[in-house]
Amino acid sequence: MSEAPHRAGLVAIVGRPNVGKSTLLNHLVGQKISITSRKPQTTRHRITGILTRDDAQLVFVDTPGFQREFRTHLNRLMNRAVTQALEEVDVALWVIEAGRYDPRDESFRKLLPARTPIVLVANKVDRLKDKRALLPFIKEVSVKHAFAAIVPVSAERERNLDELVRAVVPLLPEAPRMYGEDEVTTLSERFLAAELVREKLFRLLGDELPYATAVEIEKFETTGALRRIHVGILVDKAGQKAIIIGKDGEKLKKIGTQARKDMERLFGGKVFVEVWVRVRSGWADDQAVLKRMGHEPG
């Protein structure tokens, strides 16, 4: 009896903002490589995570939440990352919130390509007050597209993720591994460091200010197991700078300390982080700035 063929391919994780796409990616690969917060639209880049099994290698691409309204060049680039991912991958996971299907989901449904297998992922099933509502909800949304599979999950509590992977593997093309079995992301440490600082901005600042900030790594030096990282936080206005620094610099210190601890866990070594804030008006429409941050093509 012959062995099942090995499969490998790209799997996009797509959907509207705040449905748990980044949390799903992190738990699928077993490591934090995509930042998360309770605020929507935390992710700005395409984030790649790799899950390697004996029979398959799944290369996940986490995308920004698709926005129906946008005001800056950055917003347009984020939407472009979503549409490009849908065109380039072998399978797409369309993540929605279990028990909730709103106009933003319907807008996104219209973007789904007919030629790409789509697995509908109903996330956050643990938050459903009435679990009996799940099956009627799945039946309701199942008619909206010719889905290859529908899998209810709780990414945060790692429920049904194995079943999700089992649904995806047969949809991938027969192919050898694209990456080594120990690799979990294609992202550089420099990029991951910037993202971890940006996560702290989303978690420690108010509702609006994080969206007016960006993070640049100005220096990244490695000496043995020690990493020295100099980080610049960009804001539009001087008043925003004062808020991030906080009284006696306490807020900025907290941002740097929490980011450093995450970096040390992720990189497996000692990290020295220096963080400061710079005012650069209009950075979200500055193509040179966006290019340095990896949004614009080189």
Secondary structure by P-SEA (a helix, b strand, c coil): ccccbbbbbbbbbcccccccaaaaaaaaaccccccccccccccccbbbbbbbccccccbbbbbcccccccccaaaaaaaaaaaaaaacccbbbbccccccccaaaaaaaaaccccbbbbbbbccccccccccaaaaaaaaacccccccbbbbbccccccaaaaaaaacccccccccccccccccccccaaaaaaaaaaaaaaacccccccccbbbbbcbbbbcccbbbbbbbbbbccaaaaaaaacccaaaaaaaaaaaaaaaaaaacbbbbbbbbbbbbccccccaaaaaaaccccc
